[in-house]
């Protein structure tokens, strides 16, 4: 994760190349326990919200109650993998170049037109 972003309480992710906002309010899970917990125990991921898990190059949906979209990013926030609408009980593949995973409400990848190779801009809230 880029220096300076570790201390932000919430982040905003923008896809400038597509002129779209990916998420307005992203929490960061960077400790072992916060990464392990992830979104477990939540009933939904509201529109505009997300969870950035770092480090992370794959996820599982065991114990989840709802599907999500996932953007796998390198250390420069370039999209190196994406998974749309991953269902509860499933696992993503391992994305070898990924350093972090941005978990988003299902449908955000399509609605933001985010694609492989896009570089996201990250702003502190």
N, C-alpha and C positions, 0 to 999 in steps of 0.2 A: 504494500500500500504506500502511496506517495507520502512523503514527509509532510507534516502539517495537517493532513486529513485525519490522522489518528485521534486527535483531540476533539473533533467536531461532534456535537451531539446528534446532528442530523445533516444529511447531505441531499443535494438535488442533482439528478443526472439528466443531462440534455444531450440529444443527438443533433448536433449543429448541422451536420451534413444533410439531415432529413428535415431540419427545422421542427423537431418534435421534442416534447418533454417526456422522458421515460418514467421518471418518478420525482415527486416533489419532496417527499419526506422518507428518507432512507436511514434506518438504524444500521449500525455496524456491529457485527459479531466477530470479535477478534481474539477472545480468550477461548481456551479449550472448552469450558462449560457453556459459554454462550454460542459457540459454533455447534456443539453437540446438541443443544436444545433447539436452536434455529427457530422455526415457526411451530414446533410441536406445542400442543396445548392451546393453540389459537383456533378460533372458529371461522375466521376469514382473514383475508388480507385486503383492507379497504383500497379503493381506487386512489392512486397517487402515492401509495406507500410501497416500501420495499425493505428488504434485508440484504445487506452486503456481508457475505461470509468470506473471511480472509485469514489464512490461506485456504483455498478450496479448489479442487479440480474435478469433483463429481459430487452428486448429492443422492440421498435416498429419501423416499416418501413414506417410509414405514411409520405408522401411527398418525399420519396426516388425515385430515377430514375433507380436504378440498384440493383441486388441481391448481398448479401455478405455472408460470413461465419462468425460465431461467436463462440469464445471459452469463456466459463464462467469459471472463475478461483476463487479459494479460496485465502486467504491472503498469502499462501505459493506458489502461482502460480500453484497449482494442478488443472488439468482439472476436473471440477465437472459437466460440461454440455457442449454440443456442438450442434450447429445448422448449417447445411450445406445449402447453396444456398437459404437463406431466401429471399423471393420475396418482392418487393415494396408493401405496403399496408397491410402487415402481422404483427403479433406480435409473439414474442417467448413466451414460457411458463416461469413461474417464477422458477428459480433454487435457492432453499432455502439456499444452502451452499455457493453460489457464492457471492463474495465480489467485483468482477470486471468483465468486459466483454472486450475481445480483438476482435475488429471488423477487418476483413481481406477481401481481394478480394475473390470472389467466387472461389472455387476449391482448396484453400490452405489447408484445413483440409485433403482432400484426397491426395494431392501432398506431404504433409509433413508427412503423415501417423499418424497424431496426433489422440490419442484415449483417452477415459475416463480413468482417473487415472494417465495419464502422468504428470510429473512435468516439467514446463518450466524453463529454465535458463534465467535470465534477465540481460543484460549488458548495461552499459551506452555508448552512442556514443560520 
